[in-house]
Structure formats: C-alpha cells, structure tokens
Amino acid sequence: MDQTPPAPVAEKPRKEKEEDSFVVFVLKLAIVVIVFRSFIFSPFSIPSESMLPRLWDGDYLLAAKWPYGFSSASLPFGVPLIPGRILANAPERGDTAIFKHPIDGTDYIKRVIGVPGDQIAMRSGTLFINGSAVPKQRVEDFVIPVSPNTFCAEPRFVSRAADGTAVCRYPQYRETLPNGVSYNILDFGPTAQDTTDPVVVPEGMVFMMGDNRDNSLDSRFPATPGGGVGLVPQDRLIGRATVMMWSTDGSAEWYNPISWFTAARWDRIGQWIAW
C-alpha cells in the first residue's frame, strides 16, 4: 500500500482587510490634497468688497501657489516647515495676490502696486509711482445687484436696473500701470486716503492696494490687527489669484435645494483672473 503522505495544500494568501485598504486610501488622498494645496493651487473666498469691481463678496477662487515661491505662510495653517522662502520669485505690478496680514496672519487679497525701489504716493485720488501719475480714465459705471452679499456703500449709490431690481451704481475708472497692466477701480470721491505721503518700497516688501479705493484697508494704512496692512513682506505672500471656481450672492438656504442654484452667479464661474 502506498504510504506517501498527501502533498500539503498551499495556503491561500490572506485577503487584505477592507478597512485596511480604506485607511490606506484615505492617507494617500490626504497626502495628495496637502501637496496640492501647499504647492499647486489653494481655494480662497472673497469676504469683502475691497477688490470690487473685479472680485465680489461671495466669490470663490483658486490661487496659484508657485508664482512667488514657498514659505511657511503658503502652507496650510502656516505650518512652520519651510525656513525662510524657497524658489522665491518677486511679484509684478498689477498681480492680484493673496497674503498673510503682517501682524495677525489673516488672509488678505489686494493688488500689487509697488515693488522694491518704487516710490508710491496718492495725490487727490490719483496714484503716483516714482513721481509720475498713473493714467486714470473714466469709464462706464460699475453696476452690481443688491443681494445678501452686496450692499451699497452709501445711499447715493443705490439705483434701479431696467427690470426694477435694486443695484449699486459706482463711478468706475481704468488705471494703467507703468508695465502696461490695466484694470478697473472704483472711486467714490474725495476721502482722507486720497492723499498720502510718498513711501519708498524697501527690498523684500510690496505695496498693496484694493481696487475699491475708498473701501480698502491696505498699504496706505499702518499695519494693525484687523486693519491696514502697511508694507507687506514678500515672504507673507501665499499665491496669485488665478481662476474663479464658484460665486454666490448669498441667498442660498440649506433647506431649499433650488436656492443653491438660483443663488449662483453662473456667469462668473470659470472666469480667468488675469488682472
């Protein structure tokens, strides 16, 4: 009789537990998101009207992280993992840049007006760079619908559209910087910040201004928590505004799905934020 013992049965490899696979997936996804937000694009919401007419309260945009290099300010939550600033590039006049407030660390968005070596001053509402007036041409009024996200700055700007809906109508101008960059600004008339002393931008700093000139706490004001920003160190730059990914007038109600669609400003979504 054959006494040869039966060949051992090969043990099947143990299947990876589903929960282990899910944990690995979540970790990989988290790493991808962190890398994407830290070094490529990061979302940013517009919480005020200081950058009207280009950016509206309720806009959501993507900021490119690589144009100015990387620092702790450009990392999520300001994690201090990068000493100083690496792959640094200087911003250009006219860039719409997001940065950390020099004192309280709040995210701000303004336009780069002065770069190192520039002398910046305001005289009776006209911007001067290096002693020369920046051309400022009156254009058609800027009109924006009144909504939960938009209120007219003063009663004199309240108007009515052709269909009878309430709108804000503001005086609008086209400004052109020495490097040829043009953009629209709002000017409500004479205000205290329309005339400022000349300031020379030091190395490593930038002079920032809001396009809504009479409704913006920017480099014309000393840096104070929740207020002006003064001269902004370039290592506080986060990124450059690039593309509009969403916009809402603030009228959406969580319990009314239809309002999620009616509140969207569909014509603004996907706009390229060039200047």
C-alpha positions as CSV (number, residue, x, y, z in Angstrom):
1,M,0.0,0.0,0.0
2,D,1.3,3.4,-0.9
3,Q,2.2,5.2,2.3
4,T,3.2,8.5,0.6
5,P,1.7,11.4,2.7
6,P,-0.5,13.7,0.8
7,A,1.1,16.9,-0.5
8,P,0.5,19.9,1.7
9,V,-2.2,22.1,0.5
10,A,-0.9,25.6,-0.4
11,E,-2.3,28.2,2.0
12,K,-4.2,30.9,0.2
13,P,-2.9,34.4,0.9
14,R,-4.9,36.2,3.4
15,K,-7.1,38.8,1.9
16,E,-6.3,42.3,2.9
17,K,-8.9,43.6,5.2
18,E,-11.3,46.1,3.6
19,E,-10.8,48.6,6.5
20,D,-7.0,48.5,6.0
21,S,-7.5,49.3,2.3
22,F,-9.8,52.2,3.2
23,V,-7.3,53.7,5.7
24,V,-4.5,53.5,3.1
25,F,-6.8,55.2,0.6
26,V,-7.7,58.0,3.0
27,L,-4.0,58.5,3.9
28,K,-3.0,58.7,0.2
29,L,-5.8,61.1,-0.5
30,A,-4.8,63.3,2.4
31,I,-1.2,63.4,1.1
32,V,-2.4,64.4,-2.4
33,V,-4.6,67.1,-1.0
34,I,-1.9,68.5,1.2
35,V,0.6,68.6,-1.6
36,F,-1.9,70.1,-4.0
37,R,-2.9,72.9,-1.5
38,S,0.7,73.5,-0.4
39,F,2.4,73.7,-3.8
40,I,-0.1,73.9,-6.6
41,F,-3.5,75.5,-6.0
42,S,-5.4,76.6,-2.9
43,P,-9.0,77.7,-2.6
44,F,-9.7,81.2,-1.3
45,S,-13.0,83.0,-0.7
46,I,-13.6,86.7,-1.0
47,P,-15.1,88.0,2.2
48,S,-15.5,91.7,1.4
49,E,-15.9,94.3,-1.4
50,S,-12.4,95.8,-1.2
51,M,-11.5,94.3,-4.6
52,L,-14.6,95.5,-6.5
53,P,-15.2,95.7,-9.4
54,R,-13.0,92.6,-10.3
55,L,-13.8,90.4,-7.2
56,W,-17.1,90.3,-5.5
57,D,-18.1,89.2,-2.0
58,G,-19.1,85.6,-2.3
59,D,-16.6,84.7,-5.0
60,Y,-14.5,81.5,-4.5
61,L,-11.3,81.3,-6.5
62,L,-8.2,79.2,-6.8
63,A,-4.8,80.8,-6.1
64,A,-1.7,79.5,-7.8
65,K,0.9,78.7,-5.1
66,W,4.1,78.5,-7.2
67,P,4.5,82.1,-8.8
68,Y,6.1,83.6,-5.7
69,G,7.8,80.6,-4.2
70,F,7.0,78.9,-0.9
71,S,7.3,79.8,2.7
72,S,5.5,78.8,5.9
73,A,2.9,81.4,5.0
74,S,2.0,79.4,1.9
75,L,1.5,76.1,3.7
76,P,-1.9,75.1,5.1
77,F,-2.4,76.6,8.6
78,G,1.0,78.3,8.4
79,V,2.8,75.2,9.5
80,P,6.5,76.2,10.1
81,L,8.1,73.6,7.9
82,I,9.9,75.8,5.4
83,P,12.7,78.0,6.7
84,G,12.5,81.4,5.0
85,R,11.4,81.3,1.4
86,I,12.4,78.9,-1.3
87,L,12.1,79.1,-5.1
88,A,11.4,82.8,-4.5
89,N,10.1,85.0,-7.3
90,A,9.2,88.6,-7.0
91,P,5.6,89.6,-7.8
92,E,4.9,92.0,-10.6
93,R,3.0,95.3,-10.5
94,G,-0.7,94.5,-11.2
95,D,-0.7,91.0,-9.7
96,T,-3.8,90.1,-7.7
97,A,-2.1,88.5,-4.7
98,I,-3.2,86.7,-1.6
99,F,-1.0,87.2,1.5
100,K,-1.0,86.8,5.3
101,H,-1.5,90.0,7.3
102,P,1.9,91.0,8.7
103,I,0.6,91.1,12.3
104,D,-2.5,88.9,12.8
105,G,-1.9,86.4,10.0
106,T,-5.4,86.8,8.4
107,D,-5.6,86.1,4.7
108,Y,-5.9,89.2,2.6
109,I,-6.2,89.8,-1.1
110,K,-5.0,93.0,-2.8
111,R,-3.3,94.2,-5.9
112,V,0.4,94.7,-6.1
113,I,1.0,98.4,-6.8
114,G,4.6,99.0,-5.7
115,V,7.7,96.7,-5.9
116,P,11.1,97.2,-4.2
117,G,12.6,100.6,-5.1
118,D,9.2,102.2,-6.1
119,Q,8.1,105.4,-4.6
120,I,4.3,105.3,-4.1
121,A,2.0,108.3,-3.2
122,M,-1.6,109.3,-3.7
123,R,-2.5,112.9,-4.6
124,S,-6.1,113.9,-4.7
125,G,-7.2,110.4,-5.7
126,T,-4.5,109.9,-8.3
127,L,-1.9,107.2,-7.9
128,F,1.7,108.3,-8.4
129,I,4.6,105.8,-9.0
130,N,8.1,107.2,-9.0
131,G,6.8,110.7,-9.3
132,S,4.6,110.1,-12.4
133,A,0.8,110.0,-12.3
134,V,-0.7,106.6,-13.2
135,P,-3.2,107.2,-16.1
136,K,-6.7,107.0,-14.8
137,Q,-9.6,107.2,-17.3
138,R,-13.3,107.4,-16.5
139,V,-15.3,104.5,-18.0
140,E,-18.9,103.3,-17.7
141,D,-20.3,103.0,-14.2
142,F,-19.9,99.7,-12.4
143,V,-23.3,98.1,-11.6
144,I,-23.8,95.2,-9.2
145,P,-27.1,93.7,-8.0
146,V,-28.0,94.2,-4.3
147,S,-28.1,90.8,-2.6
148,P,-27.4,89.3,0.9
149,N,-23.7,89.5,-0.1
150,T,-23.8,93.0,-1.6
151,F,-25.0,96.3,0.0
152,C,-24.4,99.7,-1.5
153,A,-21.6,101.6,0.3
154,E,-23.8,104.8,0.6
155,P,-27.4,105.6,-0.2
156,R,-26.3,107.9,-3.1
157,F,-25.1,104.8,-5.0
158,V,-28.5,102.9,-4.8
159,S,-30.2,102.7,-8.2
160,R,-32.6,100.5,-10.2
161,A,-31.9,98.2,-13.1
162,A,-34.2,98.2,-16.2
163,D,-36.2,95.4,-14.6
164,G,-36.7,97.3,-11.4
165,T,-34.4,95.3,-9.2
166,A,-32.1,97.2,-6.8
167,V,-28.5,97.7,-7.8
168,C,-25.4,99.6,-6.7
169,R,-24.0,102.0,-9.3
170,Y,-20.5,103.2,-8.7
171,P,-18.1,105.5,-10.6
172,Q,-15.5,103.4,-12.4
173,Y,-12.1,104.2,-13.8
174,R,-9.5,102.4,-15.9
175,E,-6.0,102.6,-14.4
176,T,-2.8,101.6,-16.3
177,L,0.4,100.8,-14.5
178,P,3.9,101.6,-16.0
179,N,4.4,98.0,-17.0
180,G,1.2,98.2,-19.1
181,V,-1.1,96.3,-16.8
182,S,-4.6,97.8,-16.9
183,Y,-7.6,97.1,-14.5
184,N,-10.7,98.9,-13.3
185,I,-11.0,100.6,-10.0
186,L,-13.8,102.3,-8.0
187,D,-13.6,105.9,-6.7
188,F,-16.4,107.3,-4.5
189,G,-15.0,110.8,-4.4
190,P,-12.7,112.7,-2.0
191,T,-11.6,110.8,1.1
192,A,-8.8,111.0,3.6
193,Q,-6.8,108.2,2.0
194,D,-6.9,110.0,-1.4
195,T,-3.7,111.9,-0.4
196,T,-0.7,110.1,1.2
197,D,2.9,110.9,1.9
198,P,5.4,109.3,-0.5
199,V,6.7,105.9,0.6
200,V,9.7,104.1,-0.9
201,V,9.2,100.3,-1.0
202,P,12.1,98.6,0.7
203,E,13.8,95.4,-0.6
204,G,11.7,92.3,0.2
205,M,8.5,94.3,0.5
206,V,5.5,95.2,-1.7
207,F,2.9,98.0,-1.6
208,M,-0.6,96.6,-1.9
209,M,-3.9,98.4,-2.7
210,G,-7.5,97.4,-3.1
211,D,-9.3,98.2,-6.4
212,N,-12.2,99.6,-4.4
213,R,-10.0,102.6,-3.4
214,D,-12.3,104.1,-0.8
215,N,-13.3,100.9,0.8
216,S,-10.0,99.1,1.3
217,L,-7.6,98.8,4.3
218,D,-4.3,98.3,2.5
219,S,-0.7,99.6,2.4
220,R,-1.9,103.2,2.7
221,F,-2.7,102.4,6.3
222,P,-0.3,101.3,9.1
223,A,-0.4,97.6,9.8
224,T,-2.8,96.9,12.7
225,P,-4.7,93.7,13.6
226,G,-7.8,93.5,11.6
227,G,-7.0,96.8,9.8
228,G,-4.4,98.2,7.4
229,V,-1.5,96.0,6.2
230,G,1.3,98.5,5.8
231,L,4.2,97.4,3.6
232,V,3.8,93.6,3.1
233,P,6.9,91.3,3.4
234,Q,7.2,89.1,0.3
235,D,7.6,86.1,2.5
236,R,4.0,86.6,3.6
237,L,2.7,86.1,0.0
238,I,0.5,83.0,-0.4
239,G,-0.3,82.9,-4.1
240,R,-1.7,84.7,-7.1
241,A,-5.4,84.7,-7.9
242,T,-5.9,82.6,-11.0
243,V,-9.5,81.4,-11.8
244,M,-13.0,81.7,-10.4
245,M,-14.4,78.3,-9.3
246,W,-17.7,79.5,-7.7
247,S,-19.7,82.6,-6.9
248,T,-22.8,83.1,-4.9
249,D,-24.9,86.1,-4.0
250,G,-25.5,84.7,-0.5
251,S,-29.3,84.0,-0.9
252,A,-29.0,80.2,-0.8
253,E,-30.8,78.4,2.1
254,W,-29.6,75.0,3.2
255,Y,-33.2,73.6,3.4
256,N,-34.1,74.8,-0.1
257,P,-32.0,73.0,-2.8
258,I,-33.5,75.2,-5.5
259,S,-31.9,78.2,-3.9
260,W,-28.5,76.6,-4.2
261,F,-28.8,77.1,-8.0
262,T,-30.6,80.4,-8.1
263,A,-28.0,82.0,-5.7
264,A,-25.1,81.0,-8.0
265,R,-23.6,83.7,-10.2
266,W,-23.2,81.4,-13.1
267,D,-21.6,84.0,-15.5
268,R,-18.7,84.5,-13.1
269,I,-17.8,80.8,-12.7
270,G,-14.7,79.8,-14.7
271,Q,-13.5,83.4,-15.3
272,W,-9.8,83.8,-15.6
273,I,-8.5,86.4,-13.1
274,A,-5.8,87.9,-15.3
275,W,-5.6,91.3,-13.6
